[in-house]
Amino acid sequence: MTIHQTISHWLTGTQRNFTPVDRPFVTLSYAQSLDGSIALHDREPLILSGQEALRLTHHLRSLHDGILVGIGTVLSDDPQLTVRHWPGNNPQPIVLDSQCRIPVGARLCHSLEKSCWVLTTRTSGWEHLEGVEVCPMQADVQGRVCLERALKFLRDKGIRHLMVEGGAQVITAFIKAQLVDALVLTVTPTLVGGYRGLHDLHLASRTDLLKIDPLHSERLDQDLILWGRVAYRYAS
Ligand SMILES: NC(=O)c1ccc[n+]([C@@H]2O[C@H](COP(=O)([O-])OP(=O)(O)OC[C@H]3O[C@@H](n4cnc5c(N)ncnc54)[C@H](OP(=O)(O)O)[C@@H]3O)[C@@H](O)[C@H]2O)c1
C-alpha cells in the first residue's frame, strides 16, 4: 500500500468509528520543522514540506467536508485552501476571523467554486465584503470566535469532517479545547528556530500530556509523516 492508501484507509475508518453527533470530526494537519517551527520567527510563510507531502496534504483535504484556518494564516499566506495537487473535491473553506479583518483582495474572497465562510463575532462592519458568507458567532471569554459554538454551527451546516490547518494560535486553541480527534503531522528535516506551531498549553502534570496513541509513521521522500488519534489524559 502507498502512504496515501494507508492514511486515507486509516482516516476514513477512524472517522467512521468516531463521529461526534454535535460537532464535526476534527483532523489537525500541518507541517513543522524538527524543532516545531511552522514559519519563520516573524511569521513569514515558509514552505516546509516537499512536493510529495504537499500532495498528501491535498489528498487529506479532499477527504474532508471543510477546511479551517485562522485569520493570521490568511493575512500571512493568502491561501486558497483548494485541492490542486490531487484529484478530489474541494472542501468548504472556513476562516476564524472575529474582527472581520479578511482583506477584500484575499484569494479566499474570490473563490469561483465555494464562497468562504467567515466566522466572526461582529454583528456589523462586514457589509463591504463580497464573495464570502459572513457567519456571526458567539464570542468566547477572550472575545474570539467560540470554538464549541462554531463547531456546532458547522455540523448543523453539514460539515461532518473538518480539517484544521493552522496557524499556531488556532492549533493551540483547538488542542486546549480538546477538540482535535486526529493528527496528521509532516515533520521536515530542518531546523528553523522560528514561529512555533504549538504555544503554551499550561499543563499541570504528566497525566495532562496529550498522547498520540497509537502513533503511526512513514517516510515520504525527505519528510516524516506522523499520524494517530489524540488522547487527552493518560498515565503511563
Ligand atoms: N506550516 C504549516 O503547516 C502552517 C499552516 C498554517 C499556517 N502557518 C503559519 O502560521 C502563521 C499564522 O499563524 P498565527 O498563529 O499567527 O495565526 P492563526 O492561528 O492562523 O490565526 C489566529 C487568529 O485567528 C483568530 N481567531 C478567531 N477565533 C479564534 C479562536 N477561538 N482561537 C484562536 N484564534 C482565533 C484570531 O484573530 P481575531 O481575534 O482577529 O479573530 C487569531 O489572532 C503564519 O506564519 C503561517 O505561515 C503554517
The ligand as an SDF file (V2000), in Angstrom:
LIG
                    3D

 48 52  0  0  0  0  0  0  0  0999 V2000
    3.4560   25.0620    8.4250 N   0  0  0  0  0  0  0  0  0  0  0  0
    2.1540   24.9840    8.3460 C   0  0  0  0  0  0  0  0  0  0  0  0
    1.5970   23.8980    8.0880 O   0  0  0  0  0  0  0  0  0  0  0  0
    1.3130   26.2120    8.5500 C   0  0  0  0  0  0  0  0  0  0  0  0
   -0.0750   26.1270    8.4080 C   0  0  0  0  0  0  0  0  0  0  0  0
   -0.8410   27.2710    8.6240 C   0  0  0  0  0  0  0  0  0  0  0  0
   -0.2250   28.4620    8.9680 C   0  0  0  0  0  0  0  0  0  0  0  0
    1.1330   28.5060    9.1080 N   0  0  0  0  0  0  0  0  0  0  0  0
    1.7780   29.7550    9.5390 C   0  0  0  0  0  0  0  0  0  0  0  0
    1.1780   30.1680   10.7510 O   0  0  0  0  0  0  0  0  0  0  0  0
    1.3150   31.5950   10.8520 C   0  0  0  0  0  0  0  0  0  0  0  0
   -0.0330   32.1710   11.2150 C   0  0  0  0  0  0  0  0  0  0  0  0
   -0.3860   31.6600   12.4960 O   0  0  0  0  0  0  0  0  0  0  0  0
   -0.9580   32.6080   13.6260 P   0  0  0  0  0  0  0  0  0  0  0  0
   -0.8270   31.8700   14.9060 O   0  0  0  0  0  0  0  0  0  0  0  0
   -0.3360   33.9470   13.5050 O   0  0  0  0  0  0  0  0  0  0  0  0
   -2.4760   32.8260   13.1850 O   0  0  0  0  0  0  0  0  0  0  0  0
   -3.7020   31.8190   13.0250 P   0  0  0  0  0  0  0  0  0  0  0  0
   -3.6630   30.7660   14.0640 O   0  0  0  0  0  0  0  0  0  0  0  0
   -3.8060   31.4350   11.6130 O   0  0  0  0  0  0  0  0  0  0  0  0
   -4.9270   32.8170   13.3060 O   0  0  0  0  0  0  0  0  0  0  0  0
   -5.0690   33.3260   14.6220 C   0  0  0  0  0  0  0  0  0  0  0  0
   -6.1960   34.3120   14.6590 C   0  0  0  0  0  0  0  0  0  0  0  0
   -7.4410   33.6390   14.4650 O   0  0  0  0  0  0  0  0  0  0  0  0
   -8.4500   34.3930   15.0880 C   0  0  0  0  0  0  0  0  0  0  0  0
   -9.3180   33.5660   15.9090 N   0  0  0  0  0  0  0  0  0  0  0  0
  -10.6650   33.6850   15.9660 C   0  0  0  0  0  0  0  0  0  0  0  0
  -11.1700   32.8460   16.8470 N   0  0  0  0  0  0  0  0  0  0  0  0
  -10.1360   32.1640   17.3710 C   0  0  0  0  0  0  0  0  0  0  0  0
  -10.0580   31.1660   18.3800 C   0  0  0  0  0  0  0  0  0  0  0  0
  -11.1550   30.6890   19.0040 N   0  0  0  0  0  0  0  0  0  0  0  0
   -8.8430   30.6990   18.7090 N   0  0  0  0  0  0  0  0  0  0  0  0
   -7.7360   31.1440   18.0850 C   0  0  0  0  0  0  0  0  0  0  0  0
   -7.7450   32.0970   17.1230 N   0  0  0  0  0  0  0  0  0  0  0  0
   -8.9410   32.6080   16.7840 C   0  0  0  0  0  0  0  0  0  0  0  0
   -7.7490   35.4030   15.9900 C   0  0  0  0  0  0  0  0  0  0  0  0
   -7.8130   36.6800   15.3660 O   0  0  0  0  0  0  0  0  0  0  0  0
   -9.0880   37.5960   15.6900 P   0  0  0  0  0  0  0  0  0  0  0  0
   -9.0880   37.7840   17.1920 O   0  0  0  0  0  0  0  0  0  0  0  0
   -8.8830   38.8210   14.9040 O   0  0  0  0  0  0  0  0  0  0  0  0
  -10.2480   36.7920   15.2490 O   0  0  0  0  0  0  0  0  0  0  0  0
   -6.3090   34.9680   15.9990 C   0  0  0  0  0  0  0  0  0  0  0  0
   -5.4040   36.0300   16.1190 O   0  0  0  0  0  0  0  0  0  0  0  0
    1.8220   32.0770    9.5050 C   0  0  0  0  0  0  0  0  0  0  0  0
    3.1970   32.3450    9.6320 O   0  0  0  0  0  0  0  0  0  0  0  0
    1.5990   30.8950    8.5880 C   0  0  0  0  0  0  0  0  0  0  0  0
    2.5440   30.8790    7.5420 O   0  0  0  0  0  0  0  0  0  0  0  0
    1.9010   27.4160    8.8990 C   0  0  0  0  0  0  0  0  0  0  0  0
  1  2  1  0
  2  3  2  0
  2  4  1  0
  4  5  1  0
  4 48  2  0
  5  6  2  0
  6  7  1  0
  7  8  2  0
  8  9  1  0
  8 48  1  0
  9 10  1  0
  9 46  1  0
 10 11  1  0
 11 12  1  0
 11 44  1  0
 12 13  1  0
 13 14  1  0
 14 15  2  0
 14 16  1  0
 14 17  1  0
 17 18  1  0
 18 19  2  0
 18 20  1  0
 18 21  1  0
 21 22  1  0
 22 23  1  0
 23 24  1  0
 23 42  1  0
 24 25  1  0
 25 26  1  0
 25 36  1  0
 26 27  1  0
 26 35  1  0
 27 28  2  0
 28 29  1  0
 29 30  1  0
 29 35  2  0
 30 31  1  0
 30 32  2  0
 32 33  1  0
 33 34  2  0
 34 35  1  0
 36 37  1  0
 36 42  1  0
 37 38  1  0
 38 39  2  0
 38 40  1  0
 38 41  1  0
 42 43  1  0
 44 45  1  0
 44 46  1  0
 46 47  1  0
M  CHG  2   8   1  16  -1
M  END
$$$$
